[in-house]
Amino acid sequence: MAKANLIILYVADPLASVSFYSKLLDKEPLVSFPTFSSLELQDGFVLGLWAQDTVAPEPSKTGNRSELAFMVKDEEAVRAHYEKWKGAGLTIAQELTKMDFGPTFVALDPDGHRLRVCLFDD
């Protein structure tokens, strides 16, 4: 059976994006090429960064309809990520707020992809 272990974001510059995510997550890239770079997020789950002008078949150009969510253990961890990411100069699309599922915020990567931090439920 196939294992879902890779999410790919289409980006303008994979080398710049892998540098951004390496600093953000304090992780080294698995591979780093001009058209595709990647790094492991956790337990074999990989984030791929593919040059949007080389993706085949060509993706649609519409909308920002997804988020990469980073789930943390408690409200203090959400707040700590918020302060760290805001302090690092990330654009904050949604300030730290409480929603039905708890405290959360949304930051943006250099290509405008949404990065949400929120709680996970044990």
C-alpha positions, 0 to 999 in steps of 0.5 A: 500500500502506498504511504502518503508522506509528501506535501508539495508547495509550488514556489517561485524559487525552491532554493530560497524557499528551502532556506526559509523553511530550514531557518523557520523549522531549524532543519537541514534540507534533504535535497536542494536543487534549482527546481526542487528542494525538500526537507523532512518535517517529522517522522518521514513526512516531507515538505517538497518545494517545486519551482512553479514554472516547471510543474507538469502538468501545469497547475491552475493559477487560482486561489490560496485554498490550503494551509500547512498546519503545525499542531502544538501541545498547548496554548503557551506553545502557540503563543511562543511560535507566534512571537518567534515567527513574528519576531523573525519577520514573517507576515502575519495574515491572522493575528493570534486569536481564539477560534472554535478549536482553540488559539491559533494564528496564520503566517505566510511564507515568501510565496504567500502559502498559509502556515497555521499554528494550532493545538492538537487534541491528544 
